[in-house]
């Protein structure tokens, strides 16, 4: 019951924060356009979005059931909790929208062309997707922190061995990169030197045509 109250309180605070910010934006007190108004609305909503994400993470962690659920009909095991599937889906959709809208903004500036879609609307969709991604990220981090989830990190028992393997792999990568760079630089220098020798070995005739010395 307590975790449900926290979740409802987070929804209420988020709704109040968005409502107050939107009311001030729509009142016309500030002579802002859609883009500048959306900028301030996004900035003001971030604390409430983070707070709601903490509430969602607390709700997940306090009601988490350890163990694997098995379906009675065919004995299939559930790999992920339903809330985990929903949050991952929201994060995936938000990331795709961010890439699409961010790429649209970049291409407009790169091509210096008029956009068939109103750019303030593109920015608005970008801000909404960013808010969703922030919400999901904070919810997951809060949930993992409260439950002590460490499956995505290096375990204590294998930390030394994993770090040693990582450092060896990183050193090998740097060695291959340096070898490739040095070989490319040396080949370029050798081609330039060969070309300069060939050019210096030719003299120009009084008529302007080149001939061998």
C-alpha positions in Angstrom: 0.0 0.0 0.0 2.8 2.4 0.8 4.5 1.9 -2.5 1.3 2.7 -4.3 0.9 5.9 -2.4 4.4 7.0 -3.4 3.7 6.2 -7.0 0.4 8.2 -6.9 2.1 11.0 -5.2 4.7 11.1 -8.0 2.0 11.2 -10.6 0.3 14.1 -8.8 3.5 16.1 -8.4 4.4 15.6 -12.0 0.9 16.6 -13.2 1.0 19.7 -11.0 4.4 20.8 -12.2 3.5 20.3 -15.8 0.2 22.1 -15.3 1.7 25.1 -13.6 4.4 25.4 -16.2 2.0 25.0 -19.1 -0.5 27.5 -17.6 2.2 30.2 -17.3 3.3 29.5 -20.9 -0.2 29.7 -22.3 -1.1 32.8 -20.3 0.9 35.1 -22.6 2.7 36.8 -19.7 6.0 36.2 -21.5 6.1 37.0 -25.2 7.6 33.6 -26.1 7.1 31.6 -29.2 6.6 27.9 -29.3 10.3 26.9 -29.4 11.4 29.2 -26.5 8.3 28.2 -24.5 9.1 24.5 -25.0 12.6 25.1 -23.9 11.5 26.6 -20.6 8.8 24.0 -20.2 11.3 21.1 -20.6 13.7 22.7 -18.2 11.1 23.3 -15.5 9.7 19.8 -15.9 13.0 18.0 -15.4 13.0 18.0 -11.6 9.4 16.6 -11.6 10.4 14.0 -14.2 13.3 12.9 -12.1 11.1 12.8 -9.0 8.5 10.6 -10.8 11.3 8.3 -12.0 12.5 7.9 -8.4 8.9 7.1 -7.4 8.6 4.5 -10.2 11.9 2.9 -9.2 10.8 2.8 -5.5 7.6 1.2 -6.6 9.4 -1.5 -8.6 12.0 -2.2 -5.9 9.6 -2.5 -3.0 7.3 -4.9 -4.8 10.0 -7.0 -6.5 9.6 -10.7 -6.2 12.8 -12.7 -6.4 12.8 -16.0 -8.4 11.5 -17.1 -11.8 7.8 -17.2 -12.7 6.8 -20.3 -14.5 3.6 -20.5 -16.6 1.3 -23.3 -15.5 0.1 -24.2 -19.0 3.4 -25.1 -20.7 6.0 -24.6 -18.0 7.6 -21.6 -19.8 9.7 -19.3 -17.7 9.3 -15.5 -17.7 12.6 -13.9 -18.3 11.7 -10.3 -17.7 9.1 -8.7 -15.4 6.2 -7.0 -17.2 7.3 -3.6 -15.9 10.8 -4.2 -17.2 9.5 -5.0 -20.6 7.4 -1.8 -20.6 10.2 0.4 -19.5 12.6 -1.1 -22.0 10.1 -0.5 -24.8 9.6 3.1 -23.7 13.4 3.7 -23.6 13.8 2.1 -27.1 11.0 4.2 -28.7 12.3 7.3 -27.0 15.8 6.7 -28.3 14.6 6.1 -31.8 12.6 9.3 -31.7 15.6 11.2 -30.4 17.8 9.9 -33.2 15.2 10.8 -35.8 14.4 14.3 -34.6 18.0 15.1 -33.8 19.1 13.9 -37.2 16.4 16.1 -38.8 17.7 19.2 -36.9 21.3 18.3 -38.0 20.4 17.8 -41.6 18.5 21.1 -41.8 21.5 23.0 -40.6 23.9 21.0 -42.7 21.9 21.3 -45.9 20.8 24.9 -45.2 17.3 24.0 -46.6 13.8 24.8 -45.5 12.1 22.0 -43.6 8.7 20.7 -44.7 7.9 20.2 -41.0 7.7 23.1 -38.6 11.0 22.9 -36.7 9.5 24.0 -33.4 7.3 20.9 -33.6 10.4 18.8 -34.2 12.0 20.3 -31.2 8.8 19.6 -29.1 8.8 16.0 -30.0 12.5 15.8 -29.3 12.0 17.2 -25.8 9.1 14.8 -25.1 11.3 11.8 -26.0 14.1 13.2 -23.9 11.8 13.4 -20.9 10.7 9.8 -21.4 14.2 8.6 -21.6 15.2 10.5 -18.5 12.2 9.1 -16.6 13.0 5.5 -17.6 16.8 5.9 -16.8 16.1 7.3 -13.3 13.5 4.6 -12.6 15.9 1.8 -13.5 18.8 3.3 -11.6 16.7 3.8 -8.5 15.3 0.3 -8.7 18.8 -1.2 -9.1 20.2 0.8 -6.3 17.5 -0.1 -3.8 17.6 -3.8 -4.7 21.4 -3.9 -4.8 21.3 -5.2 -8.4 24.9 -5.7 -9.6 24.4 -8.0 -12.6 25.5 -5.4 -15.1 28.7 -4.6 -13.2 31.9 -6.5 -12.7 31.7 -8.8 -9.7 34.1 -8.5 -6.8 35.5 -12.0 -7.2 36.3 -11.5 -10.9 37.1 -7.8 -10.8 40.9 -8.2 -10.9 40.8 -10.8 -13.7 38.3 -8.8 -15.7 40.3 -5.6 -15.3 43.5 -7.4 -16.4 41.8 -8.8 -19.5 40.3 -5.4 -20.3 43.7 -3.7 -20.0 45.4 -6.3 -22.1 42.7 -5.9 -24.8 43.0 -2.1 -24.6 46.8 -2.3 -25.0 46.5 -4.6 -27.9 44.0 -2.3 -29.6 46.3 0.7 -29.1 49.2 -1.3 -30.4 47.3 -2.3 -33.6 46.1 1.3 -34.0 49.6 2.7 -33.6 51.1 0.1 -36.0 48.4 1.0 -38.6 49.0 4.7 -38.2 52.8 4.4 -38.4 52.5 2.1 -41.4 50.2 4.5 -43.2 52.4 7.5 -42.4 55.5 5.7 -43.6 53.9 4.6 -46.8 52.6 8.2 -47.5 56.1 9.6 -46.8 57.7 7.0 -49.1 55.3 7.8 -51.9 55.9 11.5 -51.5 59.7 11.0 -51.5 59.6 8.8 -54.6 57.4 11.4 -56.3 59.8 14.2 -55.4 62.8 12.2 -56.7 61.0 11.5 -60.0 60.2 15.2 -60.3 63.7 16.4 -59.5 65.1 14.0 -62.1 63.3 15.8 -64.9 64.3 19.1 -66.3 62.2 21.5 -68.3 63.1 22.5 -71.8 63.0 26.1 -73.0 59.8 25.3 -74.7 58.1 24.4 -71.4 57.8 20.7 -71.9 59.5 18.3 -69.5 62.1 15.8 -70.6 64.4 13.4 -68.8 67.7 14.8 -67.6 
